[in-house]
Amino acid sequence: MSSKSNRLYQMVFVYLCLVAFILVVMPAAATAEYPEKPISYIISFNPGGESDVTARLQESHLEKFLGVPVNVSHKPGGGGAVAWSEFQRTAKPDGYTIIGVNIPHIIGQPMLRKDAGYETNGFELIMWFHFTPNALIVSKESPHKTLEDFLAYAKKNPKAATVGGSGSFSANHLETLRMERAAGVQVTYVPHTGTGPVIPALLGGHLTGAMGYSMLGVQYKDQLRVLAVAADERVESLPDAPTFKELGYDIVGGAFRGVAAPKGTPPEIVAKLANAYSETNKIIAEKQRQLGFVMTYATGKDAYALVDRMKKNYEGILQEIADQKKKQ
Amino acid sequence: METFFLALAELADPAIILIVFAGVSAGLFVGAMPGLTATMALAVLLPFTFTLTPLYGLVALGAVYMGAIYGGSFAAILVNTPGTPSSIATAFEGYPLSKQGRALEAISVATVASAIGGIAGVLFLLFLSPPLAKLSLRFGPSEYFWVAMLGLTLIASLSEGSLMKGLLGGAIGMMLGTIGVAPIGGETRFTFGMPVMQGGVEMIVALIGLFVLPELYNMAAQGRTALGEVTVDSKEKASFWSVVVRVFSKPGNLIRSCIIGEIVAIIPGAGGNIANLVAYNEAKRASRHPERFGTGVIDGLVATESSNNVTVAGSMVPLLTLGIPGAPPDAVILGVLLLHGLRPGIELFTTSGVLTYAFIVSMGLAALAMVPVGLLGGRLIYRIIFRTPYYFLVPTIGLATILGTFALRNSISDVIIMLILGTAGYLFKQIGIHPPPIVLGLILGSIAEVGYVQAMLGGAAYNYPILRLFENSLSWVLIVMVVFSAAWPFLMGVYRRMQLRRGSKENEK
């Protein structure tokens, strides 16, 4: 009998020791230096796309700066919305789950879709690391040598000029709409299921032109001609391509790619991540610039200011589309 | 020519041979697991290739790609569940063969056919790239629409039994394809207020659900393993060489399947998933005994496995010449090329010709490596599946499918969709609606939609935008094929009835 109760006491003692141990260690663990376990970096697009390739480039450098593994995983669908909505719903704000974000996607989708499932302001922005300006591109064999040629044709033949691009209400689409308004022409925008399918359509003569990202002009230098780039300044890797601004149209836009944490993530963790991403960006800049990317370093307040600025740029057109949709 | 021989010299490197064998083995495993796809395997490999030289990296990717497309046939033959969408039709003939106790023979046939297909693709890539690349560019929106229509005519031959039920299955598949964000226009459709449904029904999720689950339910319900107890006469056991001879004994079937595979491969966006179905259909149509298809016909197996492996190197025609991925996994290879500073185009064949030719030829090596790896691996997998009792096999496969489905997009909702579709698919099967037409409808529905809407937009300036669908000569070629393909079963029916009548008249005499 007594040995049994002895055993019981022993067990209770061990149990209490365990509890005490956990109570002592837990706060210590919580205040320990972030990060101390692998970070999951979610990409909301398919493998092989620009977001994915960039993440793969960043991966090893991020690991070096943060000292823990960074695991890239994909959760594609709905033009990014599947991953973003789930992220805002479920991700813990502890800095161990972060996600790639894109402008204008996160501005346009919540405005135009009834149930996008997430909010533009529902992220803790870490950094916008690069920008791919939109560019009006034609095939090398196209009769349109300059932007003026193209716009003159579009003016003479309303709706006949087809402009391909990736996605609906995407950066490409919105830029096409802005170009229509700025130049007073009517073209037909033809959405494709990504940038990939736009190229064969352009080369095969199935489109008059395309509103694509500046990288295309670099990647397909032999086959495509860039008529104008929607950036403030000429893109380094496309020195011969004029900007819309130079040609008298105030059109600046494209896709910004960045990374965000869940809302409520402690500011010191966000700052740490921002620092790692900035340092990484500096290292991979050379490789990315050659591919036609424009590097950006918007962290902290700047990151939010950029969203606001782009929101203002697109607001007019987005509102117009949203109103049209309501009428239908 | 000199660059070509330099390229061959590059390949005479033990490391390359090792990479080829390792890549094919890894690919084989990935392909054999339902849910793990070639695209995913390549994406996972991507960071590793940065640490290798460009040649080693590309060789590894090519070998894994080749192995994965081939590996899909194992699951198809042994458990009636295509491991990748490229071996849907392989299950039609392979599984019946397994049930007759001829699984090893079926695997040998698939291996030989895959190797031939892989090498044929390399030859197409080496010698016919420029004209094929030009042809691939002629496929515009209206052509895509007609290709999809052509694919839908396959339903007639894919539906076992009733054509009506086959068409019903196709319609169900097309409806499933409309869930999610519209490919054109960006409207959200049939999401029922659930944000996660914006992602729609991924084709592979449906494939796994519709093919694997009904088979598992069957096994569990009947308490039997995938392969019944069949004693095979040892004399009937086909040796490897007799299989080689059998495969080569019908060169017409091989050549036809390889050409079909190549043509489908160069159409951007379509790959082995469509090639194997088309090749199977044509093999059936050309056969003197189409009624025997579905009971374990070697010709059908040869057609699907040769055509899908043609697409591996074949789809790189538009990739290497124009930078246009011919099939989804090629997008990853394009990324690797660009990151190594290799821009697709003429430069790739001149300035960096040694590298490019070495890469192309290495895919041929990978195709050859499939023979020893596949025969050994095939035997191993066969033994495992054959010896494992169903009460271990069913939960193991079940768990593997759930993991595979989840891994696809890291999404638990995909798993739920898979389970729902699979259960529905089991019920559908009971009333005679089989999975192949449903999956075909799902694959082709969105291709047809995108093609149609883009063509209509392209014709926005016309009085009748629909005329855009009939503008190009290639469209007309496809339209004739659609009409012919749709009418064929009826023509055959009439022909057979006439023959029967003639036969009975002769008997009367």
Interface residues (C-beta under 8 A of the other chain):
Chain A: I42 N46 P47 G48 G49 D52 V53 R56 L57 E59 S60 S73 H74 K75 P76 G77 G78 G79 A81 V82 S85 E86 L112 R113 K114 D115 A116 G117 Y118 N157 P158 K159 A160 T162 G167 S168 F169 S170 T188 Y189 V190 P191 H192 T193 G196 P197 I199 P200 A201 L203 G204 G205 H206 L207 Q219 Y220 K221 D222 Q223 K287 Q290 L291
Chain B: T39 M40 L42 A43 L46 P47 F50 S136 L137 R138 F139 G140 P141 G180 V181 A182 P183 I184 G185 G186 T188 T191 G193 M194 P195 V196 Q198 G199 G200 E202 P268 G269 P318 L322 G323 I324 P325 A331 V332 L334 G335 L338 L339 G341 R343 G345 I346 E347 R409 N410 S411 V450 Q454 L457 G458 A460 A461
